[in-house]
Amino acid sequence: MTDVAPRPGSATHEVTNQPVPFEDVNLFDADLPLREALEREQAGWAVDRVRECGAVAGSAEAREHGRRAERNAPRLLTHDRYGHRIDTVELDPSWHWLLRGAVEREIHSLPWRDDRPGAHVARAALMALWSQVNAGVSCPVSMTYSAIPALRVDPALAAEWEPRLTLPDYERGALCGMAMTEKQGGSDVRANTTLAHPSGDGTYEIVGHKWFCSHPMCEIFLVLAQAPAGLSCFVVERGPGFEIQRLKDKLGTRSLASSEVEFRGVAGRLLGEEGRGVATIIEMVTHTRLDCVIGSASGMRAGVSQAAWHARHRSAFGRPLIEQPAMVNVLADLAVESEAATATALRLARMYDEGDRGLRRFATAVLKYWICKRATAHAAEALECLGGNGYVEEGPMAVLLRDAPLNGIWEGSGNVMALDVLRAMGREPEGLQAFLAECEAARGADARLDAHLDALPPSLAALGEDSHGAQWSARRVVEDLALAFQAALLVRVGEPAVADAFCAGRLGEARGRVYGTLPGGVDARQIVERVLNA
Ligand SMILES: Cc1cc2nc3c(=O)[nH]c(=O)nc-3n(C[C@H](O)[C@H](O)[C@H](O)COP(=O)(O)OP(=O)(O)OC[C@H]3O[C@@H](n4cnc5c(N)ncnc54)[C@H](O)[C@@H]3O)c2cc1C
């Protein structure tokens, strides 16, 4: 007979079958798809600095800073104790550690300081690694990087601000934010009500509000406001007349202060032509959209590596999870998506090095739509691989899932991006042609891809002149374009097992609807083995 009576003072159980944390792992060395893409997209010269970034990003110290910055949310201090406005956000020291780390690694500026081919790609790899520590900190890093091409339309303003914005020095440098979204509209910025009154000395007095303004501790902001000739873009310095109303209580990116601000006569300097505000700020928007793709790819990589790590160290029903066929299918499917996203993000970054503006603009819209959309379901499935451990706040998955939808909303929500693709087809058809040519370069290598490519022209033609019908079908067509691009890229230059599984699982009628539905015959073991080179 078993003695079941608890003994006073004795241990109830031993802790077994729990994984060790995925820490003190070099995130770059562990990430074969990223290493391959870095070389392939002409940034092999940056391998040492990207590896250094991967070592720090994967360290237990960095992980703890990431967790602490999330736990200790920013606090708004509107007034000092005497009642003067101070409009300051108190940020945890771990936030500063993280942001300093990004700035010192030039993640906010590398391509503007180093014009070697592949500089945008090298920066994309750094961004993909650092974002895995904390997604919130990526926001000011991305906005500062993206502001430079917009600022360059005005050589005087660029000469004044670019040296500070690109300096890899956290104390002496500066950061740039953006303020477009108002209460009545974020996608439709032409509805902005903020006014810009000419002051007579070449500057403007800005009066109005912004409903979202992230990292309000930036030194400057690109702001949209209505000037006499219409919606215009302004450079606004934080200072008198720039008041922070409150901080958003957000689902995710809690380390990041996102605020509501009031402009009470703050001085603005016109950037670009009056009335051409959208055309001026679009350069910034396009670069931040690239970062939404990189950020989503980074989240997927974080998710699949945690999932594979857990499955490797956890057993159920007498066998490690990583040996059980149903789990292998889930992990392989997550890995295929993550590899496709990483390869695509770095290919897209290379377009920013190469300067085919039509292709870059079109591809960014298509891929921002698709990769950001895929990220949230990916995070949820990766979380489930950790079972109940995935659902608790002490682990890394809850924050990953909360952060995942943001890139899909920011800088163009799903519908807005899908409609932007339609607009780009009409206005710059050469972008679509270059995009299709890149997909066609893979023709002949995989029958499933060929069939998918064959189906594209008729579905594009069916969009026709009917605006209602085109908008109705926009998401489906953009999805097909994105799948064509990713499949073609993998077939041409990816790992053959991954390319095969991508085509088998995502093209044609056989495609599964959730992750873990790859058909039989794919080399899932090899795909999963590639996940963790650690
Ligand atoms: C964490 C966070 C940080 C942010 N930081 C900043 C910042 O620093 N600066 C800044 O300016 N903004 C910022 N934003 C705002 C963000 O860019 C906007 O929320 C976004 O652009 C969407 O605008 P909106 O919220 O007004 O939604 P809306 O424009 O009202 O859109 C609502 C929904 O309608 C859809 N929709 C819109 N138009 C159409 C159409 N024609 N047809 C069909 N569907 C349509 C959209 O896709 C969306 O799903 C931030 C947002 C978040 C969540």
The ligand as an ORCA input file, in Angstrom:
! r2SCAN-3c Opt
* xyz 0 1
  C       0.776     51.996    -29.807
  C       0.467     53.023    -30.859
  C       1.355     54.046    -31.100
  C       1.075     55.021    -32.043
  N       1.958     56.043    -32.220
  C       1.657     57.027    -33.103
  C       2.537     58.146    -33.274
  O       3.601     58.225    -32.651
  N       2.188     59.122    -34.142
  C       1.024     59.056    -34.858
  O       0.757     59.976    -35.635
  N       0.166     58.020    -34.720
  C       0.465     57.007    -33.862
  N      -0.403     55.957    -33.706
  C      -1.685     55.993    -34.402
  C      -1.804     55.022    -35.539
  O      -0.929     55.359    -36.587
  C      -3.282     55.048    -35.955
  O      -4.024     54.457    -34.890
  C      -3.524     54.322    -37.244
  O      -2.972     55.038    -38.318
  C      -5.025     54.112    -37.500
  O      -5.726     55.305    -37.391
  P      -7.028     55.409    -36.481
  O      -6.685     54.861    -35.135
  O      -7.551     56.780    -36.525
  O      -8.051     54.410    -37.129
  P      -9.021     54.718    -38.365
  O      -8.297     55.494    -39.382
  O     -10.298     55.257    -37.870
  O      -9.261     53.243    -38.903
  C     -10.122     52.320    -38.226
  C     -10.252     51.081    -39.084
  O     -10.856     51.428    -40.317
  C     -10.080     50.942    -41.388
  N     -10.214     51.878    -42.514
  C      -9.779     53.157    -42.588
  N     -10.064     53.659    -43.797
  C     -10.712     52.705    -44.500
  C     -11.277     52.627    -45.804
  N     -11.192     53.664    -46.657
  N     -11.858     51.470    -46.184
  C     -11.914     50.423    -45.352
  N     -11.412     50.428    -44.109
  C     -10.818     51.558    -43.687
  C      -8.668     50.817    -40.857
  O      -7.936     49.836    -41.559
  C      -8.941     50.418    -39.427
  O      -9.092     49.031    -39.352
  C      -0.128     54.959    -32.781
  C      -1.016     53.906    -32.563
  C      -0.740     52.947    -31.619
  C      -1.726     51.840    -31.394
*
